[in-house]
Amino acid sequence: GDIRATTYQGHEAADMQWVEDVDGTRVRTFGRGFLIGEGRGYSLRWTTPAADWNDAANQVALDTFLSTLRVPSG
């Protein structure tokens, strides 16, 4: 999928999405990578069956995950 520049919790970040088959199930993954300084970074991934991607419950869960995750400071 395409890579899109964004910011996350004040850090430069990049988002990607892709679809693949895992054990016979089509899944869709959202990935976000970001650097927090001093050579440290994170890669977040959210994967769900592709058929469930647009379900309201999935979107709420992803939004909650992204909005409540806190990275350590310092």
C-alpha positions in Angstrom: 0.0 0.0 0.0 0.9 3.6 -0.1 2.9 5.3 2.6 1.4 8.6 3.9 3.3 11.1 6.1 1.5 12.2 9.2 2.1 13.1 12.9 1.4 11.1 16.0 1.5 12.5 19.5 3.7 15.3 18.2 6.2 13.0 16.4 6.7 12.6 12.7 5.1 9.4 11.6 4.2 7.4 8.5 1.0 5.3 7.9 0.6 2.3 5.6 -2.3 -0.1 4.9 -2.1 -3.4 3.1 -4.2 -6.5 2.5 -2.8 -10.1 2.5 -4.0 -13.7 3.0 -3.1 -15.2 6.4 -3.9 -18.9 6.9 -6.6 -18.7 4.3 -8.2 -15.5 5.6 -8.0 -12.1 3.8 -6.8 -9.6 6.4 -6.2 -5.8 6.3 -3.5 -4.2 8.3 -3.0 -0.6 9.3 0.6 0.2 10.3 2.0 3.4 11.8 5.7 4.0 12.5 7.2 6.9 14.3 10.4 8.0 15.9 10.5 9.6 19.4 14.1 10.7 19.4 17.5 9.3 20.5 17.3 6.5 18.0 14.1 5.1 19.5 11.0 4.4 17.5 7.8 2.4 17.4 5.8 0.4 14.8 2.2 -0.1 15.6 0.0 -2.6 13.7 -3.7 -3.2 13.7 -4.9 -6.2 11.8 -8.5 -7.5 11.3 -10.3 -9.7 8.8 -10.7 -7.6 5.6 -14.4 -8.1 5.6 -14.7 -6.5 9.1 -12.4 -3.5 8.3 -15.3 -0.9 7.8 -17.4 -2.2 10.8 -18.1 0.6 13.2 -16.8 -1.5 16.1 -13.5 -2.1 14.4 -13.0 1.6 13.6 -13.9 2.6 17.2 -11.4 0.1 18.5 -8.6 1.3 16.2 -9.4 5.0 17.1 -9.3 4.1 20.8 -6.0 2.2 20.5 -4.4 5.1 18.6 -5.8 7.8 20.9 -5.0 6.1 24.2 -1.6 4.6 23.6 1.1 6.5 25.5 4.8 6.3 24.6 7.3 6.6 27.4 9.0 10.0 27.7 12.8 10.4 28.1 
